[in-house]
Structures are given as C-alpha cells and as structure tokens.
C-alpha cells in the first residue's frame, strides 16, 4: 500500500479563520476559562465581527456539525461557551461534557507508559518479516 507523504488532513470543519482560537483552547488546561472579547481578539490576531458584540447568538454552541466557524473552533477543541455578557464583553468557556464514545483519548491514556520487559532472547526480527508482500 502506497502512502502519500505530502498528505495533509482537511482543515474544513476545524474552525477556519478561528483555528488559532481552537489551537489555544486545545492547549488550555481543562478548567473553566473566563475571558474577554479583546483577549480573544489578541489570540486570533484580528477583530471580532460587530455581530459578536451585538448578538449573544454569535456565541452559541452548535451541535451536530454546525456551520459557524467560530463555534466549530471551540467545539472541535472540546469546549463550549456559557455566561456571555455582551455589555461587559466577557464570556466563560467550559470543557464540554462528552461521553467516552465521543471523547478523543490521549495516546498515553490508551497505552500507558510502562516497560514491557526485556527484549526476548533469541528473537530475530528482520524488516522483511514485517511485510506479507515480500518480493
């Protein structure tokens, strides 16, 4: 089976122009994060649209594959918004409560770091033995 080393996963649905916010939230500790609109703007590197300051619906969490890139960004990172205060220009991000079936597990959670013991004596593994389609 051939592999394409230049393959890049599609970025559609991962927050579009709000992907820097998604990246920030992915790296953020899993606690609530109360922030300001101006702080989000500094993370993004651009001003939020006027509708973000006028309509609380702009900050709504979308379920089941929504199409608003800002909501897709924080949802893809595992967060949801709460307590949006348009007058004070603040909001609260909270980690989404997800079932284990929906959750993305960290590799260390699935395969904990521990010694598997010494390499068995007499085991000889050749590269050719790893492939079924040997020439």
VOBA-1610 file (N, C-alpha, C; in pm, whole numbers, padded with zeros to 5 digits, always signed):
BEGIN
Unk+00085-00118+00000Unk+00000+00000+00000Unk+00089+00124+00000Unk+00067+00211-00094Unk+00146+00333-00105Unk+00090+00439-00012Unk+00179+00520+00041Unk+00136+00631+00126Unk+00179+00761+00062Unk+00101+00863+00085Unk+00131+00995+00034Unk+00191+01077+00147Unk+00321+01100+00142Unk+00389+01172+00249Unk+00352+01320+00253Unk+00294+01370+00146Unk+00254+01511+00141Unk+00110+01532+00182Unk+00043+01426+00225Unk-00098+01437+00265Unk-00113+01526+00387Unk-00209+01614+00379Unk-00244+01698+00494Unk-00393+01679+00518Unk-00433+01655+00644Unk-00575+01634+00670Unk-00654+01758+00635Unk-00779+01740+00594Unk-00860+01857+00559Unk-00881+01947+00680Unk-00878+02078+00654Unk-00898+02174+00763Unk-01041+02222+00769Unk-01121+02189+00669Unk-01261+02229+00671Unk-01329+02170+00793Unk-01409+02248+00860Unk-01480+02199+00977Unk-01398+02208+01104Unk-01279+02263+01097Unk-01196+02271+01217Unk-01177+02414+01263Unk-01265+02501+01223Unk-01261+02636+01275Unk-01221+02743+01176Unk-01179+02706+01056Unk-01145+02805+00954Unk-01055+02914+01007Unk-01098+03039+00993Unk-01014+03150+01037Unk-01004+03159+01189Unk-01084+03081+01261Unk-01079+03078+01407Unk-00994+02962+01459Unk-00916+02901+01371Unk-00835+02785+01413Unk-00730+02821+01517Unk-00683+02946+01522Unk-00587+02983+01628Unk-00654+02979+01765Unk-00783+03012+01770Unk-00857+03000+01895Unk-00871+02852+01931Unk-00901+02769+01831Unk-00911+02625+01856Unk-00779+02570+01910Unk-00669+02609+01849Unk-00537+02563+01892Unk-00509+02609+02035Unk-00544+02733+02065Unk-00524+02786+02201Unk-00605+02705+02301Unk-00731+02679+02270Unk-00817+02605+02362Unk-00772+02460+02377Unk-00722+02400+02272Unk-00673+02262+02282Unk-00556+02253+02380Unk-00476+02357+02386Unk-00359+02357+02474Unk-00393+02405+02616Unk-00511+02463+02633Unk-00551+02520+02761Unk-00585+02408+02859Unk-00546+02423+02986Unk-00585+02322+03086Unk-00737+02307+03089Unk-00784+02190+03118Unk-00928+02161+03115Unk-01002+02214+03236Unk-00994+02344+03255Unk-01073+02412+03358Unk-01155+02519+03287Unk-01247+02576+03358Unk-01323+02687+03302Unk-01228+02802+03272Unk-01260+02877+03167Unk-01177+02991+03130Unk-01267+03111+03105Unk-01262+03206+03198Unk-01337+03331+03182Unk-01244+03429+03111Unk-01296+03489+03003Unk-01212+03576+02922Unk-01292+03693+02867Unk-01222+03781+02800Unk-01285+03899+02740Unk-01280+03887+02588Unk-01366+03962+02524Unk-01366+03962+02377Unk-01231+04013+02325Unk-01174+04115+02392Unk-01046+04170+02346Unk-00933+04067+02363Unk-00939+03984+02466Unk-00839+03879+02482Unk-00850+03777+02368Unk-00972+03743+02330Unk-00991+03651+02217Unk-00937+03714+02090Unk-00960+03843+02073Unk-00908+03913+01955Unk-00756+03908+01951Unk-00691+03920+02065Unk-00545+03915+02067Unk-00495+03775+02032Unk-00569+03672+02069Unk-00532+03535+02032Unk-00551+03515+01883Unk-00663+03566+01830Unk-00694+03549+01689Unk-00605+03634+01598Unk-00569+03752+01646Unk-00491+03843+01562Unk-00577+03932+01474Unk-00706+03934+01499Unk-00797+04022+01426Unk-00918+04053+01512Unk-00993+04156+01474Unk-01112+04199+01549Unk-01228+04104+01524Unk-01305+04079+01627Unk-01427+04002+01611Unk-01527+04083+01529Unk-01616+04018+01459Unk-01717+04094+01383Unk-01811+04168+01478Unk-01874+04271+01427Unk-01966+04351+01509Unk-02077+04265+01567Unk-02120+04162+01496Unk-02229+04077+01545Unk-02191+04003+01673Unk-02061+03980+01696Unk-02017+03914+01820Unk-02043+04002+01941Unk-02046+04134+01920Unk-02070+04228+02029Unk-02217+04267+02042Unk-02296+04236+01938Unk-02437+04276+01937Unk-02533+04161+01966Unk-02496+04040+01930Unk-02588+03927+01937Unk-02526+03811+02014Unk-02588+03774+02124Unk-02536+03662+02202Unk-02542+03530+02124Unk-02629+03524+02024Unk-02639+03403+01942Unk-02508+03374+01867Unk-02427+03477+01844Unk-02298+03456+01777Unk-02211+03361+01859Unk-02231+03362+01989Unk-02151+03280+02080Unk-02217+03145+02110Unk-02325+03113+02041Unk-02397+02988+02066Unk-02313+02867+02031Unk-02335+02762+02107Unk-02270+02634+02080Unk-02354+02561+01977Unk-02289+02505+01879Unk-02362+02431+01776Unk-02345+02282+01799Unk-02446+02211+01773Unk-02444+02065+01787Unk-02452+02001+01649Unk-02401+01883+01639Unk-02417+01801+01519Unk-02373+01869+01390Unk-02247+01909+01385Unk-02190+01960+01261Unk-02239+02095+01218Unk-02240+02190+01306Unk-02281+02325+01271Unk-02190+02387+01166Unk-02232+02501+01113Unk-02156+02561+01004Unk-02092+02695+01041Unk-02106+02741+01163Unk-02043+02867+01202Unk-01902+02838+01249Unk-01805+02892+01177Unk-01665+02854+01201Unk-01617+02886+01342Unk-01669+02993+01404Unk-01624+03024+01540Unk-01670+02915+01636Unk-01794+02869+01624Unk-01846+02764+01712Unk-01779+02630+01683Unk-01751+02604+01556Unk-01681+02481+01519Unk-01543+02480+01585Unk-01478+02595+01592Unk-01344+02603+01650Unk-01343+02561+01796Unk-01430+02619+01879Unk-01426+02582+02021Unk-01488+02445+02045Unk-01582+02405+01963Unk-01640+02272+01978Unk-01539+02164+01942Unk-01464+02185+01833Unk-01361+02088+01792Unk-01252+02076+01898Unk-01230+02183+01972Unk-01128+02180+02079Unk-01183+02118+02208Unk-01314+02086+02211Unk-01372+02023+02329Unk-01428+02121+02431Unk-01463+02241+02387Unk-01514+02344+02477Unk-01652+02388+02434Unk-01721+02457+02525Unk-01846+02523+02493Unk-01851+02656+02566Unk-01932+02747+02514Unk-01942+02880+02574Unk-02058+02883+02674Unk-02046+02975+02768Unk-02150+02996+02869Unk-02135+03139+02922Unk-02240+03188+02986Unk-02237+03318+03054Unk-02180+03430+02967Unk-02236+03446+02848Unk-02194+03554+02759Unk-02257+03684+02809Unk-02172+03784+02834Unk-02217+03915+02880Unk-02175+04017+02775Unk-02269+04057+02690Unk-02237+04150+02582Unk-02199+04288+02633Unk-02260+04332+02743Unk-02228+04465+02798Unk-02085+04470+02851Unk-02045+04368+02925Unk-01909+04363+02980Unk-01808+04303+02881Unk-01860+04250+02770Unk-01777+04184+02669Unk-01692+04073+02730Unk-01759+03985+02804Unk-01692+03871+02865Unk-01773+03745+02838Unk-01709+03631+02853Unk-01777+03504+02843Unk-01696+03399+02916Unk-01760+03285+02934Unk-01697+03174+03002Unk-01690+03056+02905Unk-01572+02998+02891Unk-01555+02873+02817Unk-01548+02761+02919Unk-01623+02654+02893Unk-01623+02537+02982Unk-01591+02414+02898Unk-01519+02319+02955Unk-01497+02194+02882Unk-01631+02126+02856Unk-01646+02073+02736Unk-01769+02001+02703Unk-01775+01872+02781Unk-01893+01838+02826Unk-01914+01707+02889Unk-01943+01608+02778Unk-01846+01519+02756Unk-01863+01422+02648Unk-01856+01282+02705Unk-01931+01195+02644Unk-01923+01055+02684Unk-01793+00997+02632Unk-01751+00886+02685Unk-01629+00821+02638Unk-01638+00784+02491Unk-01758+00757+02440Unk-01773+00722+02300Unk-01740+00840+02209Unk-01764+00963+02255Unk-01737+01082+02175Unk-01598+01138+02198Unk-01535+01098+02305Unk-01412+01160+02352Unk-01291+01117+02270Unk-01200+01210+02244Unk-01072+01178+02183Unk-00975+01146+02295Unk-00926+01024+02297Unk-00836+00982+02402Unk-00693+01019+02366Unk-00617+01054+02467Unk-00475+01077+02452Unk-00407+00940+02441Unk-00304+00931+02359Unk-00235+00805+02338Unk-00182+00748+02469Unk-00138+00832+02561Unk-00085+00785+02690Unk-00197+00721+02773Unk-00322+00771+02756Unk-00434+00709+02827Unk-00461+00568+02774Unk-00448+00552+02643Unk-00476+00422+02582Unk-00361+00324+02601Unk-00241+00374+02590Unk-00121+00292+02604Unk-00032+00355+02709Unk-00057+00330+02835Unk+00023+00393+02940Unk+00170+00360+02926Unk+00253+00454+02966Unk+00398+00434+02959Unk+00440+00337+03068Unk+00487+00225+03026Unk+00542+00130+03122Unk+00630+00034+03044Unk+00724-00022+03111Unk+00817-00114+03048Unk+00745-00243+03014Unk+00771-00293+02896Unk+00715-00421+02856Unk+00812-00534+02884Unk+00920-00501+02952Unk+01018-00603+02987Unk+01130-00608+02885Unk+01228-00693+02909Unk+01342-00701+02818Unk+01303-00766+02686Unk+01381-00737+02584Unk+01362-00798+02453Unk+01388-00947+02467Unk+01301-01032+02419Unk+01319-01177+02436Unk+01450-01226+02374Unk+01519-01313+02446Unk+01643-01373+02396Unk+01613-01456+02271Unk+01701-01443+02175Unk+01689-01524+02055Unk+01588-01473+01954Unk+01518-01364+01984Unk+01421-01311+01888Unk+01496-01236+01780Unk+01475-01278+01660Unk+01538-01211+01545Unk+01428-01161+01455Unk+01419-01033+01447Unk+01316-00972+01365Unk+01384-00897+01253Unk+01348-00938+01133Unk+01403-00871+01016Unk+01294-00785+00952Unk+01338-00683+00885Unk+01244-00594+00818Unk+01154-00671+00723Unk+01210-00764+00651Unk+01134-00842+00553Unk+01022-00923+00619Unk+01042-00963+00744Unk+00943-01044+00814Unk+00821-00964+00855Unk+00831-00833+00848Unk+00720-00748+00890Unk+00618-00727+00780Unk+00646-00768+00660Unk+00558-00741+00547Unk+00515-00873+00484Unk+00387-00881+00450Unk+00336-01000+00386Unk+00368-01003+00239Unk+00380-00887+00178Unk+00402-00880+00033Unk+00550-00876-00002Unk+00624-00973+00053Unk+00768-00981+00025Unk+00792-01016-00121Unk+00902-00966-00170Unk+00938-00993-00310Unk+01011-01124-00319
//
